[in-house]
Amino acid sequence: MRNITEIIVHCSATRAGMDFHAADIDRWHRERGWRCIGYHYVVDIDGTIETGRALTEQGAHCAGHNRHSIGICYIGGLDEYGQPCDTRTENQKASLLHLIHTLKEQFPQAHVYGHRDFAAKACPCFNAKKEYE
């Protein structure tokens, strides 16, 4: 198993209420020339947690951090005008919290961050580091 020290939360940068899934992100990432989906988990708007890459595989979601991190992406992150916005549904919030708690039990040394903590982006459009500390 990889040495996991970071859990990094992302958004899909899609408008609120748009119903996308891990298969859509996999297709988008392949269209960009990647081998497959870059995230390990995707949280759908109804709160369903989908698996992306296996945890044993290095992700492709945060430059310079992929080797030792787990990438989680929730569907959403943009308001109706396409501007960054925390669009998480109550089900997504509950599922994200459950998933992160489960991962922290498995990887207690891991700290939670938002993509914005490592890149000049709004992603995931809320302060994940503070919310999940």
C-alpha positions in Angstrom: 0.0 0.0 0.0 1.1 3.6 -0.6 2.1 5.8 2.3 -1.0 8.1 2.5 -0.3 11.4 4.2 -3.0 13.6 2.5 -6.6 13.4 1.6 -7.4 16.1 -1.0 -11.0 17.2 -1.7 -11.9 18.5 -5.1 -15.0 19.6 -7.0 -15.9 18.6 -10.5 -16.3 22.3 -11.5 -19.8 21.6 -12.9 -22.9 23.6 -12.3 -25.1 22.9 -9.3 -27.7 20.2 -9.8 -26.0 18.7 -12.9 -26.0 15.0 -12.4 -22.6 13.7 -13.4 -20.8 10.5 -12.2 -17.4 8.8 -12.0 -17.9 7.4 -15.5 -18.3 11.0 -16.9 -15.1 12.2 -15.1 -13.3 9.1 -16.4 -14.3 10.0 -19.9 -13.3 13.6 -19.4 -9.9 12.6 -18.1 -9.3 10.1 -20.9 -10.2 12.8 -23.4 -7.4 14.9 -21.8 -5.0 12.0 -22.5 -4.9 10.5 -19.0 -5.0 6.7 -18.5 -8.3 6.9 -16.5 -10.1 8.9 -13.9 -7.6 10.8 -11.6 -9.7 10.6 -8.4 -10.0 7.7 -6.0 -13.6 8.6 -5.0 -16.5 10.6 -6.5 -19.4 11.8 -4.4 -22.5 12.2 -6.6 -25.2 14.9 -5.9 -27.4 12.3 -4.2 -24.6 11.3 -1.9 -23.6 8.1 -3.5 -19.9 7.4 -3.2 -18.4 6.0 -6.3 -14.9 4.4 -6.6 -12.5 5.8 -9.2 -8.9 4.6 -9.1 -7.9 1.9 -6.6 -6.3 3.2 -3.4 -3.2 1.2 -4.3 -2.8 3.3 -7.4 -1.3 6.8 -7.5 -4.0 9.4 -8.4 -3.8 12.2 -11.0 -5.6 15.0 -9.2 -3.0 17.4 -7.5 0.4 18.1 -9.0 3.2 17.3 -6.7 1.0 15.4 -4.2 -0.4 12.4 -6.1 2.1 9.9 -4.8 1.1 10.1 -1.2 -2.6 11.3 -1.4 -6.1 10.2 -1.9 -8.3 12.3 -4.2 -12.0 12.8 -3.5 -14.2 14.8 -5.9 -17.7 15.9 -5.3 -20.0 16.7 -8.2 -20.6 20.4 -8.4 -18.7 23.5 -7.4 -20.1 26.1 -9.7 -23.3 28.2 -9.3 -25.9 28.7 -12.0 -23.7 31.4 -13.6 -20.6 29.2 -13.7 -18.9 30.9 -10.7 -17.1 29.0 -7.9 -19.6 28.1 -5.2 -20.0 25.5 -2.5 -22.9 23.6 -4.1 -22.7 20.4 -1.9 -26.1 18.9 -1.2 -26.8 17.8 2.4 -26.4 14.2 1.1 -23.0 15.1 -0.3 -21.9 16.7 2.9 -22.9 13.6 4.9 -21.2 11.3 2.5 -18.0 13.3 2.4 -17.9 13.4 6.2 -18.4 9.6 6.4 -15.9 8.9 3.7 -13.2 11.1 5.2 -13.8 9.6 8.7 -13.4 6.1 7.2 -10.2 7.0 5.4 -8.8 8.7 8.5 -9.4 5.4 10.4 -7.4 3.6 7.8 -4.8 6.3 7.4 -4.7 8.1 10.8 -1.5 10.1 9.8 -3.3 11.7 6.8 -4.4 15.3 6.9 -7.3 16.7 4.9 -6.9 19.5 2.5 -8.8 21.2 -0.4 -7.2 21.4 -3.8 -7.0 25.1 -3.3 -4.4 24.6 -0.5 -2.0 23.5 -3.2 -3.1 25.3 -6.4 -4.3 28.8 -7.4 -7.9 27.5 -7.7 -11.1 27.9 -5.8 -11.6 24.1 -5.8 -13.3 22.6 -3.8 -15.1 26.0 -3.2 -15.1 25.6 0.6 -12.4 25.3 3.3 -12.0 21.5 3.5 -8.9 21.8 5.7 -10.9 23.7 8.4 -14.1 21.8 7.9 -12.5 18.3 8.4 -9.8 19.1 10.9 
